Amino acid sequence: MKTNNFEEKIESLEKVVNDLEKGDMSLDESLIKFEEGMKLSKECNKMLEDAEKKIAILLEKDGELEEKDFDNE
C-alpha cells in the first residue's frame, strides 16, 4: 500500500507491529513484515525531521518580524 501522509504511514506501521505481535506468521513472512516496518519507521522519522526543519518562530522586534529557527530545548 502506497501512503503519502504521516498519519497513513503511522497507521500502516501500527498494523505491521500488530501483525508481528500476533506471532502467527512464518519466519520469512515475519522478516518481510519487519523490513516493511523498518522502511515505514524511517519514512516517518524523515517526515518528522523535515517538518522540524521547516518550523520557525516569528518574533516581533522593533516593529518588524524576525524569523528564528525552532529550538526544542
C-alpha positions as CSV (number, residue, x, y, z in Angstrom):
1,M,0.0,0.0,0.0
2,K,1.5,3.3,-1.1
3,T,0.8,6.0,1.6
4,N,1.7,9.6,1.2
5,N,1.0,11.3,4.5
6,F,2.4,10.9,8.0
7,E,-0.9,9.6,9.6
8,E,-1.3,6.9,7.0
9,K,2.3,5.8,7.4
10,I,1.8,5.6,11.2
11,E,-1.4,3.6,10.8
12,S,0.5,1.2,8.4
13,L,3.3,0.9,10.9
14,E,0.9,0.1,13.7
15,K,-0.7,-2.6,11.6
16,V,2.8,-4.1,10.9
17,V,3.5,-4.1,14.6
18,N,0.2,-5.7,15.5
19,D,0.8,-8.4,12.8
20,L,4.2,-9.2,14.2
21,E,3.0,-9.3,17.8
22,K,0.4,-11.9,16.9
23,G,3.3,-14.3,16.2
24,D,1.3,-16.5,13.7
25,M,3.5,-15.8,10.7
26,S,6.4,-17.9,9.4
27,L,9.9,-16.6,9.9
28,D,10.1,-15.5,6.2
29,E,6.7,-13.6,6.5
30,S,7.8,-12.0,9.7
31,L,11.1,-10.9,8.2
32,I,9.2,-9.3,5.3
33,K,6.9,-7.5,7.7
34,F,9.8,-6.4,9.8
35,E,11.5,-4.9,6.7
36,E,8.3,-3.1,5.8
37,G,8.0,-1.7,9.4
38,M,11.6,-0.5,9.3
39,K,11.0,1.3,6.0
40,L,7.9,2.9,7.3
41,S,9.6,3.9,10.5
42,K,12.5,5.6,8.6
43,E,10.0,7.4,6.3
44,C,8.1,8.7,9.4
45,N,11.3,9.8,11.0
46,K,12.4,11.7,7.9
47,M,9.0,13.3,7.6
48,L,9.3,14.5,11.3
49,E,12.8,15.8,10.7
50,D,11.7,17.7,7.6
51,A,8.8,19.2,9.5
52,E,11.1,20.3,12.3
53,K,13.4,22.0,9.9
54,K,10.5,24.0,8.5
55,I,9.3,25.2,11.9
56,A,10.3,28.8,12.5
57,I,9.2,31.1,15.3
58,L,8.3,34.7,14.3
59,L,9.2,37.2,16.9
60,E,8.3,40.8,16.8
61,K,11.4,43.0,17.2
62,D,11.2,46.8,16.9
63,G,8.0,46.6,14.9
64,E,9.5,44.1,12.4
65,L,9.1,40.4,12.2
66,E,12.2,38.4,12.7
67,E,12.4,34.7,11.8
68,K,14.2,32.5,14.3
69,D,14.9,28.8,13.9
70,F,12.9,26.5,16.1
71,D,14.7,25.3,19.2
72,N,13.0,22.5,21.0
73,E,15.2,22.7,24.2
